[in-house]
Amino acid sequence: MTSPLDTAENPEKLRRVVIEPVSRVEGHGKVTILLDDQRKVHQVRLHIVEFRGFERFIQGRPYWEVPVMVQRLCGICPVSHHLAASKALDAIVGARKPTATAECVRRLMHYGQILQSHALHFYHLASPDLLFGFDSDPLKRNVVGVLAAYPDLARRGILLRKYGQEVIRITAGKRIHGTGSIPGGVNKSVTAAERDELLRPLADILAWARDGVRLVAELHRANRHLYDEFGTVRSSLLSIVGRDGKLDLYDGVLRARDADGKIIFDGVEPADYGAELRENVRSWSYMKFPFILSRGPADGWYKVGPLARIQNCDAIGTPLAEEARQELLASSPGALIHAPLAFHWARMIELLHAAEVIERLLADPALLGDDLVASGPRGRVAVGIIEAPRGTLIHHYEVDEHDLVTMCNLIVSTTHNNQAMNEAIREVARKYLDGHEPSEGLLNHIEVAIRAFDPCLSCATHALGKMPLAVEIVDASGALVERLVRDGERL
């Protein structure tokens, strides 16, 4: 069920507190909190205030331009969009199964992206809260403060991200907005010299990845009560899993569990996602609200991302990451973990898994092959699903007989987590702000809950359906003269 803090009666009579912008996240968003005279919280909402209409202006473009165009959604996770689009458009060129070399290169690109993105989020964006405390001095609670107080830790984070970026450069052609993946395969393989370049620092990368898992596990154990209860709201989970049930961040079938861990659906092919998922639009955000159709919009919301993935799969197929996964699961025996702060632990386990997968891929002879592109009978409908760093990413296209895109629908990771983030910040507000005068430290608690999901708000602003619109007319002195809202809705 959605929270009663989603709405408020007589909001014009309540005090409005705004956190704008939400800091240390990708993209632009704000949080509004409505309080009464006794400082009781009546409403908490995460608003996405930027709008970018990729779903619309992709229409009419030749399909082969799409993998390069859609990655302009973001400079942090362009590889995820690049690969999701390429995987989808394989169906248009009839590449039912890419060549072994194309599969290997794409996977290497993808796991390089996972590694660099997780390193960026944990070491640069999240660690200041975890290392210094949510109420600590904001002048210290940032990446510069981490560099000063924990120089070795900060250096490892920088080098981990640098390594992931080098993997992307070699496979995609550039660190940001590369062109390596195309419908049907890839346009370049990896040379022996490039492979050796990536192999040289790999022992350090694996060691630093293991250190990262140990650090976040120790932080969790040292703050067990806080980490287990902070912003915790039960929900269903969604991700793709490999066809063997193991964790696979590149390819697989959709699986969903309820809040107790029972399977809702399993083995759903990417092309059939629409039979299980729907999207809602609300008047106060440019971000959609997906839900599981069988559960309905009120109860069908869910979490995606690292914490969902490592609990939704049956196992991780790399030994170090699976050992770390078992340690995390043992921290809550017999029950799913719903605490947002546990995302950090899961994220570092996935970073370790990515390093192990990269090691395997670099040893695969197919990586150096020259059979790069597959083709077959042409198609018109294309769906590609991938596990981006932040969670499940769905790209859906339709292409006409002239090779032009006629429909585009994108459900990105942060959009899947939209309701979960709103529920988490309402729970934090209920526990920490209710009855208290808001302070910088207390308001940072709200931002900590949002940052746990590692949202990419730029990626998520792709609305489908009726969008909110408000026009305010002010006089020369700045006084409000009139406020017009589409269809008379209150924003």
Secondary structure, 3 states (H helix, E strand, C coil): CCCHHHCCCCHHHCEEEEECCCCCCECCEEEEEEECCCCCEEEEEEEECCCCCHHHHCCCCEHHHHHHHHHHHCCCCHHHHHHHHHHHHCCCCCCCCCCHHHHHHHHHHHHHHHHHHHHHHHHHHHHHHHHHCCCCCCCCCCHHHHHHHCHHHHHHHHHHHHHHHHHHHHHHCCCCCCCCEECCEECCCCCHHHHHHHHCCHHHHHHHHHHHHHHHHHHHHHCHHHHHHCCCCCCEEEEEECCCCECCCCCCEEEEECCCCCEEEEEECHHHHHHCEEEECCCCCCCCEEEEHHHHHHHCCEECCHHHHHHHCCECCCHHHHHHHHHHHHCCCCCCCCCCCHHHHHHHHHHHHHHHHHHHHHCCHHHHCCCCECCCCCCCEEEEEEEECCEEEEEEEEECCCCEEEEEEEECHHHHCHHHHHHHHHHHHHHHHCCCCCCHHHHHHHHHHHHHCCCEHHHHCCCCCCCCCEEEEECCCCCEEEEEEHHHCCC
